[in-house]
Amino acid sequence: MSIISHFSQTYGEARAKFLTAAEASRLDVESHPHPLLGRDGEALAMDVVRDGPNDARSLLVISSACHGVEGFCGSGVQTLLLRDAAWRDAVRASGVAVLYIHALNPYGFSWWRRTTHENVDLNRNFHDFSQPLPANPGYDELAAVLVPATWPPSAEADAVVQRFVQAHGVAALQAAISGGQYSHPQGLFYGGRNPTWSQVTLRHVLQEHGTHCARLGWVDLHTGLGPSGVGERIFACRDEAEALQRARAWWGEHVTSIYDGSSTSAPLKGLMWESAYQECPQAEYTAIALEYGTLPIMDMMNALRADQWAEMHPEAPAAQLAAIKRQTRDAFYTDTDVWKQRIAEQALDAGLGALRGLSVP
């Protein structure tokens, strides 16, 4: 089968390909049903497949669709790996067990949204909600114009954003918008006030599969930031020198970090990988977010603004809503053969790097 054939046009198609690949590989599927249905009336689930023994000392997690619509990329990679005989031979030779978590956020995947059904950014949702949540004064300043009353935004709304950029710079705008906020439930990058269904379900998966390994690796597949088709390897651990050293030994010296400003990502709060420390405290943990570029950052941000406006205005003309939805998907999934080929090659290289690192005695 060609690499391109493993990618899909809908969540339903992607899930079917993933489940069929698992069955063809004679691997069991553990499905966690979502309480809602998808945009085509289909069942939604977080599907989990383990390739390797339950008592393996090293476990590699490969996950998709933390940010729903980004799952078109991640699901294609997961299905490809399940179908790749050479990859599976390398897994068996390494002694590492691989845990594929398909569609961390199946609702967003199906409905072409980045958020969960609670309008929460899953990768800002991992907090102790009994404690005060982080403030984001930059977002507070811009909230009313980021998701304005009309779309396209008025000239006045655009002027507010431009004045912020002129005063603080584009990087500050990115940090204000994407860093996570907890005061505007109908806004962008909302981290929530409670654990989402996806957070709770992921924790159950880690409790089931990750509590017996001595070493835990994680490659979380994302899209949206950076040059088109380039997979940035973003350090996805706490700010610990030893963990960063391991990550760069596994995946190369070009691994970037939000802690030193080398990443295209802004500093973030409430990140998903906190769950690895909390649910698998016995394991030495090493991880990256593999972030594939799609569009220039302001185009991606404007697609998210439009999508959030559309979510709040279902009465808008059907043609406008459909165009916004397509724009959202295109912002996080470059539907070309060349882009998919580049994604697959880089994902396989990252996977092999993880196997090498995890198999070291």
Long-range contacts (C-beta under 8 A, 24 or more apart in sequence): 1-83, 3-80, 3-340, 3-341, 3-344, 4-337, 4-340, 4-341, 6-76, 6-77, 6-79, 6-80, 6-83, 6-344, 7-72, 7-73, 7-75, 7-76, 7-340, 8-72, 8-75, 8-76, 9-335, 10-40, 10-110, 11-38, 11-39, 11-42, 11-44, 11-71, 11-103, 11-106, 11-109, 11-110, 12-38, 12-40, 12-42, 12-110, 14-71, 14-72, 14-75, 14-76, 14-79, 14-103, 14-109, 15-42, 15-45, 15-47, 15-75, 15-102, 15-103, 15-106, 17-75, 17-79, 18-47, 18-49, 18-75, 18-78, 18-79, 18-82, 18-100, 18-102, 19-47, 21-79, 21-82, 21-83, 22-49, 22-82, 22-100, 24-82, 24-83, 25-51, 25-82, 25-83, 25-88, 27-51, 27-82, 30-205, 30-208, 32-201, 32-204, 32-205, 34-106, 34-107, 34-117, 34-197, 35-197, 36-107, 36-117, 38-106, 38-107, 38-110, 38-111, 39-110, 39-111, 39-112, 40-110, 42-110, 44-103, 44-106, 44-107, 44-110, 45-103, 45-106, 46-101, 46-102, 46-103, 46-104, 46-106, 46-198, 46-201, 46-202, 46-205, 47-101, 47-102, 47-103, 48-99, 48-100, 48-101, 48-102, 48-205, 48-209, 49-82, 49-99, 49-100, 49-102, 50-97, 50-98, 50-99, 50-100, 50-209, 51-82, 51-88, 51-91, 51-97, 51-98, 51-99, 51-100, 52-91, 52-92, 52-95, 52-96, 52-97, 52-98, 53-97, 54-97, 54-209, 54-212, 55-212, 56-95, 56-96, 56-97, 56-213, 57-95, 57-213, 57-214, 57-215, 58-94, 58-95, 58-96, 58-97, 58-213, 58-214, 58-215, 58-216, 58-217, 58-358, 58-359, 59-96, 59-97, 59-98, 59-99, 59-209, 59-210, 59-213, 59-215, 59-216, 59-217, 59-283, 59-358, 60-96, 60-97, 60-98, 60-99, 60-217, 60-218, 60-219, 60-351, 60-354, 60-355, 60-358, 61-98, 61-99, 61-101, 61-210, 61-216, 61-217, 61-218, 61-219, 61-220, 62-98, 62-99, 62-100, 62-101, 62-218, 62-219, 62-221, 62-351, 63-100, 63-101, 63-104, 63-218, 63-219, 63-220, 63-221, 64-101, 64-102, 64-103, 64-104, 64-221, 65-102, 65-103, 65-104, 65-105, 65-106, 65-108, 65-109, 66-104, 66-105, 66-122, 66-123, 66-220, 66-222, 66-272, 67-105, 67-108, 67-114, 67-115, 67-121, 67-122, 67-123, 67-222, 67-224, 67-332, 68-105, 68-106, 68-107, 68-108, 68-109, 68-110, 68-111, 68-112, 68-113, 68-114, 68-115, 68-116, 69-108, 69-109, 69-112, 69-113, 69-114, 69-328, 69-329, 69-332, 69-333, 70-114, 70-221, 70-222, 70-223, 70-224, 70-332, 70-333, 71-103, 71-105, 71-106, 71-108, 71-109, 72-109, 72-329, 72-332, 72-333, 72-335, 73-221, 73-222, 73-223, 73-292, 73-332, 73-333, 73-343, 74-221, 74-222, 75-102, 75-103, 75-109, 76-340, 76-343, 76-344, 77-221, 77-343, 77-344, 77-347, 78-102, 78-221, 80-344, 80-347, 80-348, 81-347, 81-348, 81-351, 84-348, 87-348, 87-351, 87-352, 90-352, 90-355, 91-355, 94-355, 94-356, 94-358, 94-359, 95-359, 96-217, 96-354, 96-355, 96-358, 96-359, 97-213, 99-205, 99-209, 99-210, 101-202, 101-205, 104-198, 104-202, 104-272, 105-198, 112-307, 112-325, 112-328, 112-329, 113-307, 113-311, 113-328, 114-304, 114-307, 114-328, 114-332, 115-190, 116-196, 116-197, 116-198, 117-197, 118-192, 118-196, 118-197, 119-185, 119-186, 119-190, 119-311, 120-190, 120-191, 120-192, 120-196, 121-180, 121-189, 121-190, 121-191, 122-196, 122-198, 122-199, 122-272, 123-268, 123-270, 123-271, 123-272, 124-180, 124-189, 124-190, 124-191, 124-192, 124-268, 124-269, 124-270, 124-271, 125-191, 125-192, 125-195, 125-196, 125-198, 125-199, 125-270, 125-272, 126-199, 126-270, 126-271, 126-272, 126-273, 126-274, 126-275, 127-191, 127-269, 127-270, 129-193, 129-194, 129-195, 133-182, 133-191, 133-193, 134-180, 134-182, 134-269, 134-270, 135-183, 136-176, 136-179, 136-180, 136-181, 136-182, 136-183, 138-164, 138-168, 138-172, 138-173, 138-175, 138-176, 138-177, 138-179, 139-176, 139-177, 139-179, 139-181, 139-183, 139-184, 139-187, 139-188, 139-189, 140-181, 140-183, 140-184, 141-176, 142-173, 142-176, 142-177, 143-181, 143-183, 143-184, 143-187, 146-177, 146-187, 146-188, 146-305, 147-186, 147-187, 147-188, 147-305, 147-308, 147-309, 147-312, 148-309, 151-305, 151-306, 151-309, 151-310, 151-313, 151-316, 151-320, 151-324, 153-305, 170-297, 170-298, 171-266, 174-266, 174-297, 174-301, 175-266, 175-267, 177-301, 178-265, 178-266, 178-268, 178-301, 179-266, 179-267, 179-268, 179-269, 180-268, 180-269, 180-270, 186-308, 186-311, 186-312, 187-308, 188-304, 188-305, 188-308, 191-269, 191-270, 199-272, 199-275, 202-272, 202-275, 203-275, 203-278, 203-279, 206-275, 206-276, 206-279, 206-280, 207-279, 210-276, 210-279, 210-280, 210-283, 211-279, 211-280, 211-282, 212-282, 213-280, 213-282, 213-283, 214-282, 214-283, 214-284, 215-283, 215-284, 215-286, 215-358, 216-276, 216-280, 216-283, 216-284, 216-285, 216-286, 216-287, 217-250, 217-285, 217-286, 217-287, 217-354, 217-357, 217-358, 218-273, 218-276, 218-285, 218-286, 218-287, 218-288, 219-287, 219-288, 219-290, 219-347, 219-350, 219-351, 219-354, 220-272, 220-273, 220-287, 220-288, 220-289, 220-290, 221-289, 221-290, 221-292, 221-347, 222-289, 222-290, 222-291, 222-292, 223-291, 223-292, 223-293, 223-294, 223-332, 223-333, 224-291, 224-292, 224-293, 224-294, 224-295, 224-300, 224-331, 224-332, 225-264, 225-265, 225-291, 225-293, 225-297, 225-300, 226-264, 226-291, 226-292, 226-293, 227-293, 228-293, 228-294, 228-295, 228-334, 228-339, 229-292, 229-293, 229-334, 229-338, 229-339, 229-342, 229-343, 230-292, 230-293, 230-342, 231-290, 231-291, 231-292, 231-342, 231-343, 231-346, 231-347, 231-350, 232-256, 232-263, 232-264, 232-290, 232-291, 232-292, 232-293, 233-288, 233-289, 233-290, 233-291, 233-350, 234-258, 234-263, 234-264, 234-265, 234-288, 234-289, 234-290, 234-291, 235-259, 235-263, 235-287, 235-288, 236-271, 236-273, 236-287, 236-288, 236-289, 237-273, 237-285, 237-286, 237-287, 238-277, 243-285, 243-286, 246-284, 246-286, 246-357, 247-286, 247-287, 247-288, 249-357, 250-286, 250-353, 250-354, 250-356, 250-357, 251-288, 251-350, 251-353, 251-354, 252-353, 255-288, 264-291, 264-293, 264-297, 265-289, 265-291, 286-357, 288-350, 290-346, 290-347, 290-350, 292-343, 292-346, 294-330, 294-331, 294-332, 294-333, 294-334, 295-330, 295-331, 299-331, 300-331, 300-332, 303-327, 303-328, 303-330, 303-331, 304-328, 304-331
